[in-house]
Amino acid sequence: MHIIIGFVLLVLAFGLFPRVALALTGLGVAAVAAFFAVLHFLP
């Protein structure tokens, strides 16, 4: 029984982590881009 629960959690983790990682990476890139854009447009 514990093996089945562990397997389900593992599948959920592998299904969710790539999306979370992509979202965090996208947010990080957007934040850095916005930061440099603000620096560029400020006098």
PDB file as gemmi writes it, atoms N, CA and C in Angstrom:
CRYST1    1.000    1.000    1.000  90.00  90.00  90.00 P 1                      
ATOM      1  N   MET A   1       0.831  -1.205   0.000  1.00  0.00           N  
ATOM      2  CA  MET A   1       0.000   0.000   0.000  1.00  0.00           C  
ATOM      3  C   MET A   1       0.870   1.262   0.000  1.00  0.00           C  
ATOM      4  N   HIS A   2       1.911   1.264   0.848  1.00  0.00           N  
ATOM      5  CA  HIS A   2       2.789   2.423   0.900  1.00  0.00           C  
ATOM      6  C   HIS A   2       3.524   2.621  -0.426  1.00  0.00           C  
ATOM      7  N   ILE A   3       3.831   1.503  -1.096  1.00  0.00           N  
ATOM      8  CA  ILE A   3       4.535   1.582  -2.377  1.00  0.00           C  
ATOM      9  C   ILE A   3       3.656   2.284  -3.409  1.00  0.00           C  
ATOM     10  N   ILE A   4       2.357   1.962  -3.409  1.00  0.00           N  
ATOM     11  CA  ILE A   4       1.430   2.571  -4.369  1.00  0.00           C  
ATOM     12  C   ILE A   4       1.325   4.079  -4.110  1.00  0.00           C  
ATOM     13  N   ILE A   5       1.185   4.451  -2.833  1.00  0.00           N  
ATOM     14  CA  ILE A   5       1.080   5.870  -2.483  1.00  0.00           C  
ATOM     15  C   ILE A   5       2.360   6.604  -2.877  1.00  0.00           C  
ATOM     16  N   GLY A   6       3.507   5.981  -2.598  1.00  0.00           N  
ATOM     17  CA  GLY A   6       4.783   6.583  -2.960  1.00  0.00           C  
ATOM     18  C   GLY A   6       4.905   6.755  -4.465  1.00  0.00           C  
ATOM     19  N   PHE A   7       4.447   5.742  -5.218  1.00  0.00           N  
ATOM     20  CA  PHE A   7       4.517   5.806  -6.671  1.00  0.00           C  
ATOM     21  C   PHE A   7       3.640   6.938  -7.200  1.00  0.00           C  
ATOM     22  N   VAL A   8       2.431   7.066  -6.638  1.00  0.00           N  
ATOM     23  CA  VAL A   8       1.515   8.135  -7.063  1.00  0.00           C  
ATOM     24  C   VAL A   8       2.125   9.505  -6.759  1.00  0.00           C  
ATOM     25  N   LEU A   9       2.709   9.646  -5.560  1.00  0.00           N  
ATOM     26  CA  LEU A   9       3.344  10.915  -5.198  1.00  0.00           C  
ATOM     27  C   LEU A   9       4.515  11.216  -6.128  1.00  0.00           C  
ATOM     28  N   LEU A  10       5.266  10.180  -6.489  1.00  0.00           N  
ATOM     29  CA  LEU A  10       6.404  10.356  -7.382  1.00  0.00           C  
ATOM     30  C   LEU A  10       5.937  10.840  -8.754  1.00  0.00           C  
ATOM     31  N   VAL A  11       4.862  10.216  -9.267  1.00  0.00           N  
ATOM     32  CA  VAL A  11       4.321  10.618 -10.573  1.00  0.00           C  
ATOM     33  C   VAL A  11       3.824  12.061 -10.512  1.00  0.00           C  
ATOM     34  N   LEU A  12       3.128  12.408  -9.427  1.00  0.00           N  
ATOM     35  CA  LEU A  12       2.631  13.781  -9.273  1.00  0.00           C  
ATOM     36  C   LEU A  12       3.798  14.760  -9.213  1.00  0.00           C  
ATOM     37  N   ALA A  13       4.842  14.394  -8.468  1.00  0.00           N  
ATOM     38  CA  ALA A  13       6.003  15.271  -8.342  1.00  0.00           C  
ATOM     39  C   ALA A  13       6.665  15.484  -9.702  1.00  0.00           C  
ATOM     40  N   PHE A  14       6.855  14.390 -10.460  1.00  0.00           N  
ATOM     41  CA  PHE A  14       7.481  14.508 -11.777  1.00  0.00           C  
ATOM     42  C   PHE A  14       6.591  15.276 -12.738  1.00  0.00           C  
ATOM     43  N   GLY A  15       5.266  15.216 -12.522  1.00  0.00           N  
ATOM     44  CA  GLY A  15       4.347  15.947 -13.389  1.00  0.00           C  
ATOM     45  C   GLY A  15       4.308  17.429 -13.056  1.00  0.00           C  
ATOM     46  N   LEU A  16       4.483  17.752 -11.768  1.00  0.00           N  
ATOM     47  CA  LEU A  16       4.338  19.144 -11.330  1.00  0.00           C  
ATOM     48  C   LEU A  16       5.650  19.914 -11.354  1.00  0.00           C  
ATOM     49  N   PHE A  17       6.755  19.274 -10.966  1.00  0.00           N  
ATOM     50  CA  PHE A  17       8.021  19.994 -10.834  1.00  0.00           C  
ATOM     51  C   PHE A  17       8.492  20.682 -12.122  1.00  0.00           C  
ATOM     52  N   PRO A  18       8.385  20.029 -13.297  1.00  0.00           N  
ATOM     53  CA  PRO A  18       8.824  20.726 -14.517  1.00  0.00           C  
ATOM     54  C   PRO A  18       8.036  22.013 -14.753  1.00  0.00           C  
ATOM     55  N   ARG A  19       6.725  21.979 -14.491  1.00  0.00           N  
ATOM     56  CA  ARG A  19       5.911  23.180 -14.702  1.00  0.00           C  
ATOM     57  C   ARG A  19       6.301  24.262 -13.709  1.00  0.00           C  
ATOM     58  N   VAL A  20       6.517  23.866 -12.451  1.00  0.00           N  
ATOM     59  CA  VAL A  20       6.912  24.837 -11.424  1.00  0.00           C  
ATOM     60  C   VAL A  20       8.276  25.425 -11.775  1.00  0.00           C  
ATOM     61  N   ALA A  21       9.204  24.572 -12.210  1.00  0.00           N  
ATOM     62  CA  ALA A  21      10.542  25.039 -12.567  1.00  0.00           C  
ATOM     63  C   ALA A  21      10.469  25.997 -13.756  1.00  0.00           C  
ATOM     64  N   LEU A  22       9.645  25.649 -14.756  1.00  0.00           N  
ATOM     65  CA  LEU A  22       9.498  26.521 -15.919  1.00  0.00           C  
ATOM     66  C   LEU A  22       8.881  27.853 -15.518  1.00  0.00           C  
ATOM     67  N   ALA A  23       7.869  27.807 -14.651  1.00  0.00           N  
ATOM     68  CA  ALA A  23       7.209  29.037 -14.205  1.00  0.00           C  
ATOM     69  C   ALA A  23       8.190  29.927 -13.448  1.00  0.00           C  
ATOM     70  N   LEU A  24       8.972  29.314 -12.539  1.00  0.00           N  
ATOM     71  CA  LEU A  24       9.946  30.084 -11.762  1.00  0.00           C  
ATOM     72  C   LEU A  24      11.023  30.663 -12.679  1.00  0.00           C  
ATOM     73  N   THR A  25      11.463  29.870 -13.654  1.00  0.00           N  
ATOM     74  CA  THR A  25      12.478  30.352 -14.590  1.00  0.00           C  
ATOM     75  C   THR A  25      11.930  31.518 -15.405  1.00  0.00           C  
ATOM     76  N   GLY A  26      10.681  31.372 -15.874  1.00  0.00           N  
ATOM     77  CA  GLY A  26      10.044  32.445 -16.644  1.00  0.00           C  
ATOM     78  C   GLY A  26       9.917  33.714 -15.817  1.00  0.00           C  
ATOM     79  N   LEU A  27       9.500  33.559 -14.551  1.00  0.00           N  
ATOM     80  CA  LEU A  27       9.358  34.723 -13.667  1.00  0.00           C  
ATOM     81  C   LEU A  27      10.713  35.375 -13.425  1.00  0.00           C  
ATOM     82  N   GLY A  28      11.740  34.552 -13.220  1.00  0.00           N  
ATOM     83  CA  GLY A  28      13.077  35.083 -12.985  1.00  0.00           C  
ATOM     84  C   GLY A  28      13.581  35.856 -14.194  1.00  0.00           C  
ATOM     85  N   VAL A  29      13.403  35.291 -15.381  1.00  0.00           N  
ATOM     86  CA  VAL A  29      13.839  35.965 -16.608  1.00  0.00           C  
ATOM     87  C   VAL A  29      13.070  37.270 -16.792  1.00  0.00           C  
ATOM     88  N   ALA A  30      11.753  37.236 -16.544  1.00  0.00           N  
ATOM     89  CA  ALA A  30      10.932  38.444 -16.685  1.00  0.00           C  
ATOM     90  C   ALA A  30      11.374  39.510 -15.685  1.00  0.00           C  
ATOM     91  N   ALA A  31      11.678  39.086 -14.446  1.00  0.00           N  
ATOM     92  CA  ALA A  31      12.103  40.038 -13.419  1.00  0.00           C  
ATOM     93  C   ALA A  31      13.436  40.681 -13.803  1.00  0.00           C  
ATOM     94  N   VAL A  32      14.382  39.874 -14.279  1.00  0.00           N  
ATOM     95  CA  VAL A  32      15.688  40.407 -14.690  1.00  0.00           C  
ATOM     96  C   VAL A  32      15.527  41.345 -15.884  1.00  0.00           C  
ATOM     97  N   ALA A  33      14.689  40.953 -16.849  1.00  0.00           N  
ATOM     98  CA  ALA A  33      14.456  41.793 -18.028  1.00  0.00           C  
ATOM     99  C   ALA A  33      13.826  43.125 -17.615  1.00  0.00           C  
ATOM    100  N   ALA A  34      12.844  43.077 -16.711  1.00  0.00           N  
ATOM    101  CA  ALA A  34      12.194  44.306 -16.242  1.00  0.00           C  
ATOM    102  C   ALA A  34      13.202  45.182 -15.499  1.00  0.00           C  
ATOM    103  N   PHE A  35      14.048  44.552 -14.681  1.00  0.00           N  
ATOM    104  CA  PHE A  35      15.060  45.286 -13.914  1.00  0.00           C  
ATOM    105  C   PHE A  35      16.010  46.036 -14.852  1.00  0.00           C  
ATOM    106  N   PHE A  36      16.508  45.338 -15.890  1.00  0.00           N  
ATOM    107  CA  PHE A  36      17.428  45.978 -16.824  1.00  0.00           C  
ATOM    108  C   PHE A  36      16.713  47.032 -17.664  1.00  0.00           C  
ATOM    109  N   ALA A  37      15.432  46.795 -17.980  1.00  0.00           N  
ATOM    110  CA  ALA A  37      14.667  47.782 -18.742  1.00  0.00           C  
ATOM    111  C   ALA A  37      14.513  49.064 -17.927  1.00  0.00           C  
ATOM    112  N   VAL A  38      14.208  48.920 -16.635  1.00  0.00           N  
ATOM    113  CA  VAL A  38      14.067  50.090 -15.760  1.00  0.00           C  
ATOM    114  C   VAL A  38      15.403  50.826 -15.660  1.00  0.00           C  
ATOM    115  N   LEU A  39      16.497  50.078 -15.484  1.00  0.00           N  
ATOM    116  CA  LEU A  39      17.821  50.707 -15.407  1.00  0.00           C  
ATOM    117  C   LEU A  39      18.139  51.442 -16.709  1.00  0.00           C  
ATOM    118  N   HIS A  40      17.734  50.845 -17.831  1.00  0.00           N  
ATOM    119  CA  HIS A  40      18.045  51.420 -19.130  1.00  0.00           C  
ATOM    120  C   HIS A  40      17.265  52.715 -19.353  1.00  0.00           C  
ATOM    121  N   PHE A  41      16.004  52.741 -18.930  1.00  0.00           N  
ATOM    122  CA  PHE A  41      15.156  53.900 -19.195  1.00  0.00           C  
ATOM    123  C   PHE A  41      15.350  55.019 -18.177  1.00  0.00           C  
ATOM    124  N   LEU A  42      15.908  54.685 -17.007  1.00  0.00           N  
ATOM    125  CA  LEU A  42      16.175  55.739 -16.023  1.00  0.00           C  
ATOM    126  C   LEU A  42      17.389  56.555 -16.453  1.00  0.00           C  
ATOM    127  N   PRO A  43      17.403  57.839 -16.146  1.00  0.00           N  
ATOM    128  CA  PRO A  43      18.532  58.696 -16.543  1.00  0.00           C  
ATOM    129  C   PRO A  43      19.805  58.350 -15.775  1.00  0.00           C  
TER     130      PRO A  43                                                      
END                                                                             
